[in-house]
Amino acid sequence: MRQSLPEDYPNKESVKRTGQALSKRQALAGDSVRFAPLRCICQVLSYARRHLHESGLLRNKAATSRPPRDKESNEMSIRDTQAWKALEQQLEAGMRDVHLKTLFQQPARFKTFSLDAAGIQLDLSKQRWTPEVRENLIALAREADVPNAIQRLLSGERVNLTEDRPALHTALRLPRDAKLEVEGVEVVSEVHATLDKMETLVDKLLDGQWRGATGKPITDVVNLGVGGSDLGPLMVTSALSDFEVKNAHEVSTHFASTMDGSQLADFLSWLNPETTLFILSSKSFGTIDTLSNASTALDWLAKRLGGDEELIKRFHFVGVSTKPEKMTEWGIAPANQLLFWDWVGGRYSLWSAIGLPIAIRVGMDNFRRLLAGAHAMDEHFRTAELEENLPVQLALVGIWNVNFLDIRSHAVLPYDGRLKHLPGYFQQLEMESNGKSVTNDEQQVDYSTCPVIWGEIGPNGQHAFYQLLHQGTQPVACDFLAPINRYNNVEDEHFREDLMAQHRLGLANCFAQSRVLMLGDDAVKSDGTPPSYKRYRGNQPSSTMLFDSLDPATLGALIALYEHKVFVQGTIWDIDSFDQWGVELGKKIATETEEIIATQQGLDSLDDSSRGLIESIWRGQQGK
């Protein structure tokens, strides 16, 4: 049976009108008038594709291959909204293939797509979008109820749906005179009570008054934590290395996270047990990685110091957790316990007592400046309109890249060696938050969510993977980050000039790389056509973030910017950005597997590969 064509199918007149309209758009698409007929054909094909898509016979290229949403669900997919459909139409009408060098023919593009807030300048002009695309992305955010979601997050509503609790990391950086009551509890006073206790411990260490069991002042602090209890403090202490407290008793900070003990074994080979303090950082105080390291550290201290384990725990261990009863049971003295709350996610916890190693490194004044910088971004996030809101705009361009341009890889490229741990930190922040495939109404998503986040210090990356960025086959969105000023306070004038010249060289490389990624061969004038292996296609989208200098306040604002970006994207994707159930099953299976390896019982219950690997371990460890 022949099916009649829908009324809106392109006919001769509509094709003619389309050709005329496309000719008017040639400045955007960069094609000459002679390609208008081809565009008309593409318009017909685009219509057919859209019709097949809407009928369920064809998927958007950027959608995943997961099963479609349950038709009985009352919840509407974000893909069913008018804004999403408008964005798909823009994509098919030319935005899928438009080149950035064409987009930069538009006047004042930098002014159109740059924003400033809380000490951060965000340039989104090198992204493959237009003002019209941005308008529809803002409409998409409104259809996803992002404005109300922001207020729910900041007011302490239960936005972590699967665990039925708030995600209130922003409360950790509220000023002392702020008021925020959540479910009958005034949280600001509790937060500052912990900060005050934290300050007492920090001052005692930096004054040289914290002494070990033998009476010698503590000189080294080892943070035992994993995930958010490690990555955040490690990243910030490295980034703020220029802000160590001057004229204080010298205390060095170290980090051990690996459950295999390799990091801890290295430290214990040269640390002095008489002057070493350990911080047990664990939200649940049940993380096997951290507790196994703590047990080894305790045995090391007991063997070398002798005496009472209770005494050793009192002088050489501090605990940071939401579980005071577990810390007490382990043997940590109440005076050495710092608390935070279940409504603080691990990857959002560096602002809490989990940030103790940061405060030890830079002092409590600078730690409070870190909090103040984050709070400034929180206030911007809360009050700015979507059009001027840095986290919202950064999130929306990410949605455009992932869900429409089909870019599933995102590189973080800081041009400052102090930010060497930032890509790893953002990797956890984004991928643990938004690496989800089930919506808040427990439906399988029918679109892509979080891209793969990775990166490296930019100058190092130039000698490693930039080859792929420039000439590989994978589209990659990039974030370039750099301070405007560095080394201004170096006292030696000649040395200062040398270092500032190096910083200038770093900035030049940062801007040059983003320019070549954007323009390709057109970035430089050439008299001839280079061979194909020397060609650069360009059209790799990027964002650039500049800040006056890397200081506690600026770093706080930068981290908060990314935190809120993650939340906005999670809201649009309709997923819970604050749980992490994907990591739980592996932990459970690992516990069972460890018992099998240790007892050599139960191997038959495993698959053939696991059996073969474990048997290799047993054979290799015999007699050793």
PAZADO-877676 format. One line per field, with one value per residue (C-alpha): residue in three letters; x, y, z. Coordinates in pm, 1 decimal. Layout:
<recs>
res <- [ALA  ...] .
xx <- [X  ...] .
yy <- [Y  ...] .
zz <- [Z  ...] .
</recs>
This chain:
<recs>
res <- [MET  ARG  GLN  SER  LEU  PRO  GLU  ASP  TYR  PRO  ASN  LYS  GLU  SER  VAL  LYS  ARG  THR  GLY  GLN  ALA  LEU  SER  LYS  ARG  GLN  ALA  LEU  ALA  GLY  ASP  SER  VAL  ARG  PHE  ALA  PRO  LEU  ARG  CYS  ILE  CYS  GLN  VAL  LEU  SER  TYR  ALA  ARG  ARG  HIS  LEU  HIS  GLU  SER  GLY  LEU  LEU  ARG  ASN  LYS  ALA  ALA  THR  SER  ARG  PRO  PRO  ARG  ASP  LYS  GLU  SER  ASN  GLU  MET  SER  ILE  ARG  ASP  THR  GLN  ALA  TRP  LYS  ALA  LEU  GLU  GLN  GLN  LEU  GLU  ALA  GLY  MET  ARG  ASP  VAL  HIS  LEU  LYS  THR  LEU  PHE  GLN  GLN  PRO  ALA  ARG  PHE  LYS  THR  PHE  SER  LEU  ASP  ALA  ALA  GLY  ILE  GLN  LEU  ASP  LEU  SER  LYS  GLN  ARG  TRP  THR  PRO  GLU  VAL  ARG  GLU  ASN  LEU  ILE  ALA  LEU  ALA  ARG  GLU  ALA  ASP  VAL  PRO  ASN  ALA  ILE  GLN  ARG  LEU  LEU  SER  GLY  GLU  ARG  VAL  ASN  LEU  THR  GLU  ASP  ARG  PRO  ALA  LEU  HIS  THR  ALA  LEU  ARG  LEU  PRO  ARG  ASP  ALA  LYS  LEU  GLU  VAL  GLU  GLY  VAL  GLU  VAL  VAL  SER  GLU  VAL  HIS  ALA  THR  LEU  ASP  LYS  MET  GLU  THR  LEU  VAL  ASP  LYS  LEU  LEU  ASP  GLY  GLN  TRP  ARG  GLY  ALA  THR  GLY  LYS  PRO  ILE  THR  ASP  VAL  VAL  ASN  LEU  GLY  VAL  GLY  GLY  SER  ASP  LEU  GLY  PRO  LEU  MET  VAL  THR  SER  ALA  LEU  SER  ASP  PHE  GLU  VAL  LYS  ASN  ALA  HIS  GLU  VAL  SER  THR  HIS  PHE  ALA  SER  THR  MET  ASP  GLY  SER  GLN  LEU  ALA  ASP  PHE  LEU  SER  TRP  LEU  ASN  PRO  GLU  THR  THR  LEU  PHE  ILE  LEU  SER  SER  LYS  SER  PHE  GLY  THR  ILE  ASP  THR  LEU  SER  ASN  ALA  SER  THR  ALA  LEU  ASP  TRP  LEU  ALA  LYS  ARG  LEU  GLY  GLY  ASP  GLU  GLU  LEU  ILE  LYS  ARG  PHE  HIS  PHE  VAL  GLY  VAL  SER  THR  LYS  PRO  GLU  LYS  MET  THR  GLU  TRP  GLY  ILE  ALA  PRO  ALA  ASN  GLN  LEU  LEU  PHE  TRP  ASP  TRP  VAL  GLY  GLY  ARG  TYR  SER  LEU  TRP  SER  ALA  ILE  GLY  LEU  PRO  ILE  ALA  ILE  ARG  VAL  GLY  MET  ASP  ASN  PHE  ARG  ARG  LEU  LEU  ALA  GLY  ALA  HIS  ALA  MET  ASP  GLU  HIS  PHE  ARG  THR  ALA  GLU  LEU  GLU  GLU  ASN  LEU  PRO  VAL  GLN  LEU  ALA  LEU  VAL  GLY  ILE  TRP  ASN  VAL  ASN  PHE  LEU  ASP  ILE  ARG  SER  HIS  ALA  VAL  LEU  PRO  TYR  ASP  GLY  ARG  LEU  LYS  HIS  LEU  PRO  GLY  TYR  PHE  GLN  GLN  LEU  GLU  MET  GLU  SER  ASN  GLY  LYS  SER  VAL  THR  ASN  ASP  GLU  GLN  GLN  VAL  ASP  TYR  SER  THR  CYS  PRO  VAL  ILE  TRP  GLY  GLU  ILE  GLY  PRO  ASN  GLY  GLN  HIS  ALA  PHE  TYR  GLN  LEU  LEU  HIS  GLN  GLY  THR  GLN  PRO  VAL  ALA  CYS  ASP  PHE  LEU  ALA  PRO  ILE  ASN  ARG  TYR  ASN  ASN  VAL  GLU  ASP  GLU  HIS  PHE  ARG  GLU  ASP  LEU  MET  ALA  GLN  HIS  ARG  LEU  GLY  LEU  ALA  ASN  CYS  PHE  ALA  GLN  SER  ARG  VAL  LEU  MET  LEU  GLY  ASP  ASP  ALA  VAL  LYS  SER  ASP  GLY  THR  PRO  PRO  SER  TYR  LYS  ARG  TYR  ARG  GLY  ASN  GLN  PRO  SER  SER  THR  MET  LEU  PHE  ASP  SER  LEU  ASP  PRO  ALA  THR  LEU  GLY  ALA  LEU  ILE  ALA  LEU  TYR  GLU  HIS  LYS  VAL  PHE  VAL  GLN  GLY  THR  ILE  TRP  ASP  ILE  ASP  SER  PHE  ASP  GLN  TRP  GLY  VAL  GLU  LEU  GLY  LYS  LYS  ILE  ALA  THR  GLU  THR  GLU  GLU  ILE  ILE  ALA  THR  GLN  GLN  GLY  LEU  ASP  SER  LEU  ASP  ASP  SER  SER  ARG  GLY  LEU  ILE  GLU  SER  ILE  TRP  ARG  GLY  GLN  GLN  GLY  LYS] .
xx <- [0.0  139.0  169.4  75.0  334.1  280.0  154.2  482.7  691.6  900.3  730.6  854.9  762.8  905.2  1228.8  1248.3  1190.7  1447.6  1704.9  1642.1  1674.2  1990.0  2142.4  2082.1  2259.7  2570.5  2768.4  2709.8  2768.3  3054.1  2917.7  2879.4  2544.6  2611.3  2568.4  2209.7  2052.7  2263.7  2147.2  1787.7  1848.4  2005.0  1696.8  1476.2  1707.8  1710.4  1333.4  1326.7  1574.1  1377.3  1053.3  1213.1  1358.2  1024.5  860.8  1119.0  1287.9  1605.6  1808.1  1994.2  2363.1  2449.9  2202.1  2321.5  2221.3  2035.0  1670.2  1408.7  1224.2  934.8  626.9  417.7  627.5  454.4  787.7  882.3  1234.3  1429.8  1456.5  1080.8  1097.7  1056.6  1402.6  1573.7  1389.8  1483.2  1848.5  1826.6  1683.2  1967.1  2214.6  2070.5  2032.9  2408.6  2551.8  2672.2  2941.9  2997.6  3364.1  3486.2  3676.1  3338.1  3179.9  3460.9  3351.2  3073.9  3165.4  3256.8  3242.3  3471.4  3254.2  2941.9  3068.9  3289.5  3176.6  3331.9  3245.9  3423.5  3763.6  3720.4  3704.9  3537.8  3583.0  3337.5  3389.4  3589.2  3294.9  3101.5  2784.7  2601.9  2386.0  2081.3  2207.1  2276.7  1923.7  1778.4  2016.6  1896.3  1540.1  1636.7  1768.1  1440.4  1239.7  1453.7  1368.6  1732.8  1651.6  1440.9  1690.7  1962.3  1751.5  1665.1  2032.1  2141.0  1851.0  1920.7  1635.1  1685.0  1834.6  2019.8  1713.8  1844.5  1994.9  1713.0  1925.3  2052.5  2380.2  2483.3  2853.5  2776.4  2683.5  3043.7  3157.9  2882.2  3015.7  2974.6  2692.0  2482.7  2168.8  2058.3  1815.0  1777.8  1508.0  1505.0  1882.2  2080.8  2375.7  2599.7  2677.3  2765.4  2992.6  3180.9  3209.3  3399.8  3611.0  3700.0  3806.9  4000.4  4176.6  4276.5  4440.4  4612.6  4748.7  4879.9  5069.3  5205.6  5310.8  5514.1  5300.0  5165.2  5406.5  5431.1  5441.0  5810.4  5765.2  5909.7  5711.8  5525.3  5704.1  5516.3  5146.7  5028.9  4671.0  4519.9  4216.8  4090.7  3863.9  3726.1  3920.7  4242.5  4200.7  4064.7  4317.0  4602.5  4504.4  4460.8  4779.1  4972.3  4796.7  4854.0  5215.2  5311.5  5091.3  5258.4  5250.0  5563.3  5741.9  5567.4  5692.9  5756.1  5510.0  5515.4  5202.7  5192.5  4913.2  4867.1  4556.5  4642.3  4512.8  4816.0  5029.8  5288.2  5262.9  5261.6  5555.9  5759.6  5680.9  5741.8  6087.7  6214.7  5967.9  6050.3  5782.1  5842.4  5739.4  5474.8  5098.7  4837.7  4497.0  4233.7  3993.5  3687.4  3326.3  3197.4  3508.2  3467.9  3661.2  3889.5  4158.7  4196.1  4159.5  4417.0  4665.3  4580.7  4641.5  4982.3  5070.5  4970.7  5183.5  5477.6  5446.6  5395.5  5697.7  5929.9  5796.9  5690.9  5452.7  5077.1  4875.3  4618.5  4892.7  5017.1  4666.4  4616.4  4935.5  4973.0  4622.9  4346.9  4013.9  3783.6  3447.8  3070.1  3086.1  3218.8  3125.1  3341.3  3634.9  3604.0  3580.6  3901.1  4071.7  4091.0  4058.2  3748.0  3972.6  4131.2  3803.8  3670.4  3317.9  3131.5  2787.4  2608.8  2486.6  2845.6  2941.5  3295.3  3395.6  3252.6  3413.8  3744.2  3561.2  3493.0  3731.5  3846.6  4044.3  4257.7  4577.1  4508.8  4479.8  4799.6  4982.9  4849.3  4707.0  4346.6  4337.7  4411.4  4174.8  3898.8  3993.2  3948.2  3598.4  3524.0  3621.6  3389.3  3112.2  3153.5  3089.3  2794.5  2638.8  2694.4  2535.8  2239.8  2173.7  2292.4  2050.4  2106.7  2245.1  2521.5  2570.9  2918.8  2836.7  2516.4  2686.0  2975.9  2724.0  2513.2  2802.1  2891.2  2536.3  2567.8  2897.9  2789.1  2428.7  2432.0  2785.2  2854.8  3180.8  3231.0  3585.0  3677.4  4035.9  4129.2  4453.4  4592.8  4889.3  5029.9  5238.6  5078.9  4751.4  4898.2  4635.6  4338.1  4248.8  4234.9  4022.3  3776.5  3774.0  3624.0  3398.8  3236.8  3249.8  3141.6  2867.7  2724.3  2847.0  2489.7  2251.2  1928.0  1705.1  1556.1  1235.8  1440.4  1420.4  1709.7  1829.8  1796.5  2075.0  2440.1  2543.2  2891.4  3184.3  3518.8  3718.3  4096.3  4389.5  4738.2  4939.0  4919.9  5293.3  5339.8  5038.4  5183.7  5459.9  5223.7  4865.4  4822.2  4914.5  4576.5  4398.4  4534.5  4545.0  4365.2  4019.1  3852.9  3669.0  3775.2  3645.4  3917.8  3932.8  4239.0  4313.5  4584.6  4669.3  4736.3  5008.0  5278.0  5611.1  5534.5  5643.5  5983.4  6231.7  6537.6  6473.8  6682.9  6538.3  6188.3  6231.8  6350.2  6052.7  5803.2  5942.2  5879.0  5524.4  5476.4  5596.5  5339.4  5057.5  5169.8  5152.0  4811.6  4663.8  4846.5  4723.6  4360.2  4395.3  4534.8  4269.2  4011.2  4143.4  4365.6  4583.1  4427.4  4601.6  4913.3  4951.9  5120.3  5235.5  5162.2  4957.1  5139.3  5137.3  4845.7  5047.5  5118.0  4756.2  4551.3  4175.6  4095.4  3733.8  3811.7  3603.6  3758.1  3688.1  3951.1  3947.7  4175.4  4220.9  4444.7  4657.9  4630.2  4544.9  4310.3  4006.4  4048.4  4101.9  3790.6  3584.8  3725.9  3638.9  3288.7  3239.7  3293.1  3083.8  2785.5  2843.5  2813.0  2487.7  2331.2  2417.7  2281.6  1959.6  1917.4  1999.8  1755.3  2009.2  2125.6  2464.0  2523.9  2513.1  2771.5  2613.0  2837.7  3132.3  2952.5  2926.0  3297.1  3372.9  3142.9  3289.5  3645.0  3577.2  3450.8  3742.7  4000.5  3860.9  3889.4  4252.5  4340.3  4161.5  4192.9  3826.6  3535.3  3727.6  3467.8  3209.0  3401.4  3422.4  3696.8  3904.0  3899.2  3987.2  4283.7  4415.0  4384.1  4553.8  4841.0  4868.0  4876.8  5145.7  5352.8  5339.5  5426.9  5732.8  5765.3] .
yy <- [0.0  335.4  581.4  942.3  1206.1  1428.7  1779.0  1938.5  1731.0  1965.7  2031.4  2224.5  2562.8  2490.4  2368.4  2692.9  2894.7  2684.0  2753.4  3126.2  3108.7  2906.0  3160.6  3424.1  3203.3  3153.2  3390.1  3152.1  2825.6  2951.1  2796.3  2975.9  3026.0  2741.2  2493.1  2603.1  2318.3  2067.8  2227.0  2184.5  1813.6  1799.7  1974.0  1698.3  1432.5  1615.1  1614.5  1242.7  1176.0  1386.8  1213.2  871.3  983.7  1106.2  783.8  589.6  434.4  641.2  777.9  1107.8  1039.3  1179.5  955.3  639.1  292.0  228.4  113.0  385.0  530.8  329.9  455.4  408.2  659.7  990.5  1170.9  1344.3  1306.8  1629.4  1527.1  1576.9  1945.3  2222.5  2361.3  2027.0  1986.7  2341.5  2262.4  1949.2  2156.4  2407.0  2120.9  1978.7  2321.4  2372.1  2383.6  2023.2  2103.0  2477.1  2560.8  2788.7  3000.9  3078.1  3158.0  3404.4  3610.8  3732.7  4069.9  4108.7  3735.5  3755.9  4023.4  3821.1  3503.5  3617.2  3650.1  3762.2  3676.4  3612.4  3682.2  3439.6  3547.6  3283.1  3295.1  3072.9  3232.5  2933.5  2700.8  2585.6  2776.1  3093.0  3339.5  3158.6  2822.3  2977.5  3114.9  2769.1  2619.4  2875.9  2781.2  2417.9  2511.0  2681.1  2380.9  2166.4  2409.2  2499.9  2832.1  2655.9  2372.3  2623.6  2760.8  2411.5  2318.7  2630.1  2625.5  2270.9  2081.4  1707.8  1721.0  1391.0  1182.9  825.9  890.6  1126.8  1411.4  1758.5  1823.6  2123.3  2172.0  2539.3  2576.7  2492.0  2825.1  3051.6  3339.5  3321.3  3576.1  3394.1  3204.1  2875.0  2643.9  2299.8  2068.3  2245.6  2268.2  2592.0  2456.6  2765.0  2765.5  2394.2  2451.1  2730.7  2535.3  2269.7  2535.7  2684.3  2344.8  2285.0  2618.3  2516.4  2198.0  2382.4  2654.7  2394.4  2223.0  2542.0  2676.8  2360.4  2272.2  1940.1  1683.4  1313.2  1039.8  1104.3  1480.0  1593.8  1846.1  1705.5  1784.8  1566.1  1500.6  1212.3  1226.7  879.5  906.9  810.2  966.9  1298.3  1264.9  1265.9  1428.4  1763.3  1828.7  1700.8  1927.6  2240.4  2199.1  2167.1  2460.6  2690.5  2593.7  2963.6  3039.0  2833.7  3004.6  3205.8  3228.6  2915.6  2579.8  2382.6  2098.2  1903.5  1735.3  1404.3  1196.1  818.8  682.2  355.3  42.7  -154.9  39.5  156.0  526.3  463.0  222.5  494.7  752.2  512.3  431.2  778.4  952.3  982.4  802.7  1034.3  1341.2  1203.4  1259.3  1069.2  1204.1  936.6  1101.3  891.9  1001.9  659.9  565.8  227.7  268.5  -33.8  159.6  411.3  170.7  -69.9  216.2  329.7  -20.0  -33.8  313.4  213.6  -102.1  104.6  351.9  83.2  -117.3  182.3  374.4  81.7  137.0  170.5  179.8  406.3  657.1  638.7  695.9  996.2  1172.0  1054.2  1027.5  1271.3  1157.0  1336.2  1170.1  1190.5  897.2  1004.9  672.5  482.0  717.1  664.3  287.6  292.2  481.2  840.3  1080.8  1305.3  1613.6  1489.5  1427.1  1665.6  1616.6  1689.0  1584.7  1329.5  1610.5  1669.8  1442.4  1309.3  1478.2  1806.0  1783.8  1972.4  2275.6  2081.9  1937.5  1706.3  2015.5  1991.8  1917.7  2232.7  2442.6  2290.8  2381.6  2736.7  2833.3  2893.4  3250.4  3129.5  2835.3  3084.7  3285.3  2965.7  2932.8  3300.1  3265.3  2967.8  3158.7  3448.5  3205.2  3057.8  3403.5  3466.4  3128.6  3213.4  3566.0  3597.1  3556.3  3244.9  3454.2  3596.2  3298.3  3143.5  2793.2  2781.8  2895.3  2652.5  2374.5  2462.7  2464.1  2121.0  2001.1  2131.1  1951.1  1617.5  1586.9  1762.7  1780.9  1428.5  1523.2  1269.3  1360.3  1661.6  1765.5  1995.8  2177.4  2413.0  2627.9  2649.2  2370.7  2425.0  2294.6  1956.4  1769.0  1972.0  1740.5  1439.4  1628.6  1742.1  1387.5  1260.0  1563.2  1524.3  1153.2  1034.1  1296.6  1266.6  929.9  802.5  624.2  627.9  932.6  1050.9  865.3  543.1  533.6  451.0  770.8  791.9  1049.3  1081.7  1215.9  1288.3  1284.8  1129.2  1388.3  1381.5  1616.8  1726.6  2041.1  2206.6  2232.0  1864.0  1767.8  1949.5  1687.5  1396.5  1401.7  1734.0  1542.7  1368.3  1696.8  1856.3  1570.3  1272.1  1141.0  1210.9  1536.4  1669.0  1972.8  2149.1  2379.0  2603.7  2762.9  3016.2  3297.3  3641.0  3726.4  3514.4  3575.4  3945.6  3906.6  3748.2  3977.9  3921.4  4150.2  3954.9  3620.8  3771.9  3888.4  3542.6  3372.9  3624.8  3565.3  3193.3  3267.1  3482.1  3189.8  2965.2  3211.5  3239.5  2862.6  2849.9  3103.9  2961.0  2606.9  2710.7  2923.1  2634.4  2398.6  2651.7  2762.1  2476.3  2567.2  2914.1  3007.4  3093.5  3236.1  3008.2  3068.0  2712.7  2410.5  2185.2  1807.0  1627.1  1506.2  1869.3  1983.2  2090.3  2065.8  2283.9  2316.1  2165.6  2366.4  2508.3  2734.1  2954.2  3063.7  3344.3  3476.9  3752.2  3518.6  3175.8  3253.9  3093.9  3303.5  3252.8  2879.0  2854.8  3034.0  2813.2  2489.1  2614.8  2711.6  2350.3  2212.1  2420.0  2340.9  1971.6  2032.2  2226.1  1951.5  1686.3  1884.5  1903.2  1534.1  1457.1  1250.4  1253.7  1427.9  1346.8  967.7  715.9  373.5  266.9  228.1  13.7  -323.6  -332.7  -281.1  -567.7  -807.0  -705.2  -799.1  -1142.1  -1190.2  -1096.3  -1366.0  -1623.5  -1523.1  -1536.3  -1863.3  -2040.7  -2137.5  -2063.3  -2034.3  -2246.2  -1970.3  -1736.6  -1707.2  -1875.7  -1558.9  -1469.8  -1828.0  -1827.9  -1496.4  -1595.3  -1927.8  -1732.8  -1528.9  -1842.9  -2002.7  -1685.3  -1637.2  -1993.2  -2004.9  -1624.5] .
zz <- [0.0  -103.5  184.2  112.2  187.6  491.5  425.4  529.9  284.7  64.6  -269.6  -572.2  -427.9  -83.1  -241.7  -438.5  -120.1  59.5  -211.7  -177.6  198.6  175.8  -58.8  208.4  459.9  248.6  473.2  760.7  580.2  364.6  42.2  -285.9  -456.8  -697.3  -410.4  -337.6  -545.0  -355.4  -35.0  -147.7  -200.9  143.9  279.5  138.0  280.8  611.3  615.0  541.0  815.0  1062.6  963.0  1011.9  1342.2  1471.5  1363.0  1562.8  1258.3  1277.7  1564.0  1592.2  1527.7  1869.0  2050.2  2214.8  2100.6  2423.5  2417.2  2369.3  2665.7  2799.8  2617.5  2932.6  3124.4  3194.4  3185.7  2862.3  2732.7  2691.0  2323.4  2290.5  2380.9  2125.8  2201.8  2137.7  1808.0  1708.9  1780.4  1565.6  1284.0  1314.9  1306.9  985.7  824.6  817.3  1169.2  1162.6  906.3  936.2  995.5  1271.3  1019.4  861.9  1196.5  1268.0  971.2  1198.1  1354.1  1723.2  1787.3  2090.6  2250.7  2174.8  2336.9  2626.2  2987.0  3316.2  3676.0  4007.1  3854.7  3562.3  3198.0  2982.4  2603.9  2417.5  2075.4  1947.1  2001.4  1694.7  1771.9  1676.8  1871.9  1732.2  1858.9  2197.6  2212.6  2159.9  2417.2  2669.8  2577.8  2638.1  2983.4  3061.4  2941.3  3173.0  3456.1  3520.4  3697.3  3958.8  3984.5  4075.8  4357.6  4481.2  4491.5  4680.0  4925.7  5041.2  4879.6  4824.1  4477.0  4530.7  4456.2  4478.8  4822.3  4922.9  5056.6  4965.9  4788.2  4992.2  4926.5  4859.4  5229.5  5318.1  5175.5  5309.1  5522.4  5897.5  5907.9  5645.6  5739.2  5586.1  5759.0  5603.2  5735.8  6070.9  6115.2  6088.8  5890.5  5869.3  6241.7  6226.3  5925.8  6098.7  6422.1  6227.8  6052.5  6390.4  6526.7  6208.4  6260.4  6611.9  6481.5  6196.7  6423.9  6666.0  6384.6  6227.1  6568.3  6625.7  6926.0  6796.6  6926.0  6864.3  7127.8  7198.5  7237.6  6904.0  6690.5  6389.5  6063.6  5812.3  5757.9  5539.8  5413.5  5380.1  5154.4  4812.5  4551.2  4672.9  4998.7  4795.4  4453.7  4574.5  4854.6  4635.8  4347.7  4561.5  4767.6  4442.9  4277.7  4577.3  4640.8  4621.7  4923.1  5193.7  5532.9  5594.2  5929.8  6054.1  6176.3  5857.9  5802.1  5475.1  5336.6  5149.4  4996.7  4990.0  4818.7  4644.4  4812.1  4697.5  4943.1  4688.6  4774.9  5148.8  5128.8  4960.3  5229.0  5517.2  5384.0  5467.5  5702.4  6072.3  6276.7  6572.9  6371.3  6133.8  6165.5  5961.3  5855.6  5796.7  5549.9  5471.8  5450.8  5557.7  5756.9  5596.0  5270.8  5244.1  5056.4  5337.9  5630.0  5486.4  5454.3  5808.0  5946.7  5778.4  5909.7  6262.9  6248.2  6120.0  6407.5  6672.0  6561.8  6557.4  6855.6  7069.0  7355.5  7369.6  7045.8  7214.2  7286.6  6930.1  6790.2  7018.6  6907.4  6547.5  6396.9  6301.0  6157.4  5911.8  5853.3  5882.9  6130.4  6473.5  6629.5  6381.7  6435.7  6811.2  6767.3  6558.7  6839.6  6723.7  7015.9  7002.1  7009.7  6685.8  6504.6  6239.9  6111.3  5793.5  5675.9  5459.1  5235.6  5120.5  4830.9  4837.0  4510.6  4642.7  4987.1  4963.7  5109.5  5429.6  5688.6  5408.3  5307.1  5624.3  5423.7  5219.3  5534.7  5673.8  5353.2  5301.9  5642.7  5744.4  5613.4  5261.6  5305.4  5388.6  5078.1  4876.0  5023.4  4955.4  4589.0  4549.6  4725.5  4481.1  4194.7  4387.7  4412.9  4043.9  3966.5  4187.7  4064.2  3703.2  3416.3  3208.1  2921.7  3145.8  3374.7  3333.7  3464.0  3258.8  2937.9  2985.5  3044.2  2741.8  2498.1  2636.9  2567.0  2211.2  2161.2  2309.2  2200.6  1864.6  1726.3  1857.6  2033.4  2313.0  2420.9  2633.4  2715.6  3006.5  2922.6  3190.0  3088.9  3440.2  3592.8  3933.7  3789.7  3696.0  3900.7  3773.9  3480.1  3713.4  3961.3  3692.6  3556.1  3880.2  3922.9  3582.5  3506.8  3852.0  3859.5  3508.7  3386.9  3410.3  3174.1  3376.4  3424.2  3750.8  3664.3  3620.9  3242.9  3013.1  2849.2  2471.7  2434.4  2532.1  2870.5  3006.0  2761.6  2849.1  3045.8  3028.5  2993.8  3092.0  3142.8  2801.7  2719.2  2807.2  2600.2  2299.7  2295.8  2355.0  2223.9  2042.3  1726.9  1758.3  1832.3  1516.2  1265.5  1418.4  1336.4  1672.8  1742.1  2082.6  2269.1  2468.0  2770.1  2784.7  3123.6  3206.1  3450.3  3303.2  3556.1  3714.1  3892.1  3958.3  4321.0  4255.8  4430.8  4210.7  3911.5  3659.7  3770.3  3762.5  3402.2  3295.6  3458.5  3321.5  2972.7  3020.6  3133.3  2822.7  2613.4  2781.4  2707.9  2346.0  2309.8  2475.7  2233.8  1931.8  1993.7  2031.2  1716.0  1508.4  1644.8  1530.6  1190.9  1080.1  779.8  767.3  1092.4  890.7  541.9  290.2  -65.5  -173.1  -80.8  165.8  122.3  282.7  579.4  673.0  650.1  952.2  920.6  1225.4  1341.3  1684.1  1933.8  2250.1  2545.6  2709.6  3072.9  3188.4  3541.8  3672.0  3883.2  4038.9  4400.3  4656.2  4561.8  4188.0  4226.8  4444.0  4178.7  3902.5  4083.3  4167.6  3801.7  3696.8  3984.4  3874.6  3507.5  3597.7  3784.3  3496.7  3249.5  3485.5  3516.4  3139.5  3099.8  3384.6  3579.9  3941.7  3948.1  4314.9  4344.4  4224.4  4225.9  3942.0  4180.6  4439.1  4264.0  4190.0  4560.2  4657.4  4401.8  4501.7  4865.1  4761.5  4520.7  4784.1  5012.1  4733.0  4665.8  5036.3  5126.4  4790.3  4832.2  4597.2  4271.9  4090.2  4134.0  3904.1  3527.1  3327.5  3282.1  3652.1  3746.4  3509.1  3639.7  4005.9  3941.3  3782.2  4102.7  4318.0  4101.0  4094.0  4469.5  4571.1  4791.7  4801.4] .
</recs>
